[in-house]
Amino acid sequence: MATPAELYAAILADPDDLDLRRRYADAIEATDPDHAELIRIDLARSRPDRASALRYRRVIPRLAGPVAHLLVDWKVRNGLVELVTMTARAFVDHGAEVWAQLPVRHLTLVEAAGLMPEVAGVASLGRLVALDLSNNPIGDDGLAALAGSPYLGRLRWLGLANCGIGPAGAEALAASRNLPDLRYVELWGNPVEVTAKGVGQDIDGKPMWVEMPPLGRELDERYGPLPWLDIRWGWRLLGVARWDEV
């Protein structure tokens, strides 16, 4: 039977394998029952009762362990720390250290302007399914640098809201062949309109019809079909998709 340390190492190597987390919960039941229960509740997507909520509050603050000081924030999903927020500088300098301790799948970066060429060169990007750069004024050059990264093969969700992205940046993203799994890009609040958008509001809150901006249509015809330019995203409420939905 695998030890807890061996199972945790396996989780770090394959964060998408939820069966490993079930086995890890069983393995730590005797030594850390609170965390074992948190994992099981999270995997079952159950609503914790009051007693379980108290256990949550005891467990969560310690789950980031020895790398907590490198994080701006972190969140637990599937019983372990999967979502982290870091400064771009901390990610460039210490990303590998954090990844060696936590099964990170979603990264939010802050203070990233001017650092995107360095960010794009960090191999730790290769584990991510979601990257949120929203509210970082990285501009077209920053997005072009990211699109040139060879470490984005698993990325499915990309947040670029309020990033100062124009037509050149949108085209760099569309032209990149480094993002084969990219399904959704959040681009609201930028000078350019690229992705499908809903118009009007039906009784259920969803749009009455959907329009594809001319640039989005042009890029999809030139470089696509590109899943993140699919018109179906415009039919969603507010046109927004969570990272764990794509």
Secondary structure, DSSP 8 states (H G I E B T S, - for coil): ---HHHHHHHHHH-TT-HHHHHHHHHHTTTT-HHHHHHHHHHHHT----HHHHHHHHHHGGGTTGGGGGG-SEEEEETTEEEEEEEEHHHHHHHHHHHHTTS---EEEEES-TT-HHHHHT-GGGGG-SEEE-TT---HHHHHHHHHT-TT-TT--EEE-TTS---HHHHHHHHH-SS-TT--EEE-TTSSS--S-EEES--TTSS-SEEE--HHHHHHHHHH---GGG-GGGGGSGGG---GGG-
